[in-house]
Amino acid sequence: MSEVTSKESVILLLLFLGANPSELYGTHTWKIEKFSKISMPEIRSNVFEVGGHQWSILVYPKGCEVPTHLSLFLCVANCDKLLPGWNHFAQFTISMVNKDPKKSKHSDTLHKFGKKEHDWGWKKYMELPKLHDGFIDEYGSLTIMAQVQVIRDRVDRPFPCLDVHYRRELVRVYLKEVEPIFLSFMKEKRSKLMEDKTRWESLCAFWLGMDQKSRREMSREKMDVILKLVVKHFYIKKEVTSSLVMDFLFHGLNSLVWSSTTQEKILHTITRQMGKLLKDDLDSSILNALEEEPKKERETDVKNLPDPIVSVDKDMFVLVDDAMLLREKAVLEPLPDESGPQIRTEVGKDGEREDEKRLTEFARRTLEVFILDHILCNKVEGAYKEAIALKMQEELIREEEEENLNKRRVKSTK
């Protein structure tokens, strides 16, 4: 791989890395004293800031339209000052603390906050009698904690990411839901690559008829094209697990990028060049975050992953071998362990790391299968269909010319 020096490539890498999720994450703990004696229909916490926006927690002690339950919401604090069109996605967890930590209640959701929908949460967060089962302490206080991750909804940063600590909490809750998303996608695409033997024989014959230069060009695709398609396929804006899926797809992408020492050295050079090329646009904290990010990602043991079928060359995804051979490999290579996720009942760093490694591997392989499927079924098959259509058109023209020639011959014999 040649050394990357262009400003365009540097900017593209920066955009793919995305905003530092830790800067967009924050927590707020609210201790409501003498909760049982509150007579007001609603109460709000102090304002706190996350991701450059002001937030507050809204509680209805006797319920919002549901008098049997406590209602709980996260709100944009200055909603009356928001400009028309203002909106931001946020993933958040609101927890009610119990004296027995194992009985604390946690609820997660994902919402696009705007001027009209400036609060979001649960009308039926908890039945009122249950508050006395360890949630209201001996002093009559109720403690509520909010964790908020602002997700920048930007086209140029395709992978929304989560703060590492928040991600690990969500993994413990949603592991059994996220793994099947990756597995079912890989099964579906593998089935697609296996079915219709005649179709693949025709494509293979077409492929072998190409010259080497055309095959090399066909075996590449721009990263921004693929990543936008990946986001479109996997990111469901109303689905609470979507941000976790996208976060691991980001880590899977990094696993691809940092899979060789040569690439690591080049991208390290890019990071240094970035400071020179964009010094007027970037502050030192962003540059430091970019340089540290690969070190964090190398915690995932890429040595134990299967041989890659895709590499990264500047701003391109490139198949590492002949496309048809890689199709056979994708069909024959076993999927990741399908024995099912091992749900961790205890909070242990070792268990969390294993789960994260496992999901990163699933995400990396999902990306590779996505890229291979795109190249085979869009680029190669698309070119094959165009060639067939052109051949049929030429055949029709030839038949028409022969018919006209025969007509002239008939006329000349009369």
Rosetta blueprint (number, residue, H / E / L):
1 M L
2 S L
3 E L
4 V L
5 T L
6 S L
7 K H
8 E H
9 S H
10 V H
11 I H
12 L H
13 L H
14 L H
15 L H
16 F H
17 L H
18 G L
19 A L
20 N L
21 P H
22 S H
23 E H
24 L H
25 Y E
26 G E
27 T E
28 H E
29 T E
30 W E
31 K E
32 I E
33 E L
34 K L
35 F H
36 S H
37 K H
38 I L
39 S L
40 M L
41 P L
42 E L
43 I E
44 R E
45 S L
46 N L
47 V L
48 F E
49 E E
50 V E
51 G L
52 G L
53 H E
54 Q E
55 W E
56 S E
57 I E
58 L E
59 V E
60 Y E
61 P L
62 K L
63 G L
64 C L
65 E L
66 V L
67 P L
68 T L
69 H E
70 L E
71 S E
72 L E
73 F E
74 L E
75 C E
76 V E
77 A L
78 N L
79 C H
80 D H
81 K H
82 L L
83 L L
84 P L
85 G L
86 W L
87 N E
88 H E
89 F E
90 A E
91 Q E
92 F E
93 T E
94 I E
95 S E
96 M E
97 V L
98 N L
99 K L
100 D L
101 P H
102 K H
103 K H
104 S L
105 K E
106 H E
107 S E
108 D E
109 T E
110 L E
111 H E
112 K E
113 F E
114 G E
115 K L
116 K L
117 E L
118 H L
119 D E
120 W E
121 G E
122 W E
123 K E
124 K E
125 Y E
126 M E
127 E E
128 L H
129 P H
130 K H
131 L H
132 H H
133 D L
134 G L
135 F L
136 I E
137 D L
138 E L
139 Y L
140 G L
141 S L
142 L E
143 T E
144 I E
145 M E
146 A E
147 Q E
148 V E
149 Q E
150 V E
151 I E
152 R L
153 D L
154 R L
155 V L
156 D L
157 R L
158 P L
159 F L
160 P L
161 C L
162 L L
163 D L
164 V H
165 H H
166 Y H
167 R H
168 R H
169 E H
170 L H
171 V H
172 R H
173 V H
174 Y H
175 L H
176 K H
177 E H
178 V H
179 E H
180 P H
181 I H
182 F H
183 L H
184 S H
185 F H
186 M H
187 K H
188 E H
189 K H
190 R H
191 S H
192 K H
193 L H
194 M H
195 E L
196 D L
197 K H
198 T H
199 R H
200 W H
201 E H
202 S H
203 L H
204 C H
205 A H
206 F H
207 W H
208 L H
209 G L
210 M L
211 D L
212 Q H
213 K H
214 S H
215 R H
216 R H
217 E H
218 M H
219 S L
220 R E
221 E E
222 K E
223 M H
224 D H
225 V H
226 I H
227 L H
228 K H
229 L H
230 V H
231 V H
232 K H
233 H H
234 F H
235 Y L
236 I L
237 K L
238 K L
239 E L
240 V L
241 T L
242 S H
243 S H
244 L H
245 V H
246 M H
247 D H
248 F H
249 L H
250 F H
251 H H
252 G H
253 L H
254 N H
255 S H
256 L H
257 V H
258 W L
259 S L
260 S L
261 T H
262 T H
263 Q H
264 E H
265 K H
266 I H
267 L H
268 H H
269 T H
270 I H
271 T H
272 R H
273 Q H
274 M H
275 G H
276 K H
277 L H
278 L L
279 K L
280 D L
281 D L
282 L L
283 D L
284 S H
285 S H
286 I H
287 L H
288 N H
289 A H
290 L H
291 E H
292 E H
293 E H
294 P H
295 K H
296 K H
297 E H
298 R L
299 E L
300 T L
301 D L
302 V H
303 K H
304 N H
305 L L
306 P L
307 D L
308 P L
309 I L
310 V E
311 S E
312 V E
313 D E
314 K L
315 D L
316 M E
317 F E
318 V E
319 L E
320 V L
321 D L
322 D L
323 A H
324 M H
325 L H
326 L H
327 R H
328 E H
329 K H
330 A H
331 V H
332 L H
333 E L
334 P L
335 L L
336 P L
337 D L
338 E L
339 S L
340 G L
341 P L
342 Q L
343 I L
344 R L
345 T L
346 E L
347 V L
348 G L
349 K H
350 D H
351 G H
352 E H
353 R H
354 E H
355 D H
356 E H
357 K H
358 R H
359 L H
360 T H
361 E H
362 F H
363 A H
364 R H
365 R H
366 T H
367 L H
368 E H
369 V H
370 F H
371 I H
372 L H
373 D H
374 H H
375 I H
376 L H
377 C H
378 N H
379 K H
380 V H
381 E H
382 G H
383 A H
384 Y H
385 K H
386 E H
387 A H
388 I H
389 A H
390 L H
391 K H
392 M H
393 Q H
394 E H
395 E H
396 L H
397 I H
398 R H
399 E H
400 E H
401 E H
402 E H
403 E H
404 N H
405 L H
406 N H
407 K H
408 R H
409 R H
410 V H
411 K H
412 S H
413 T H
414 K L
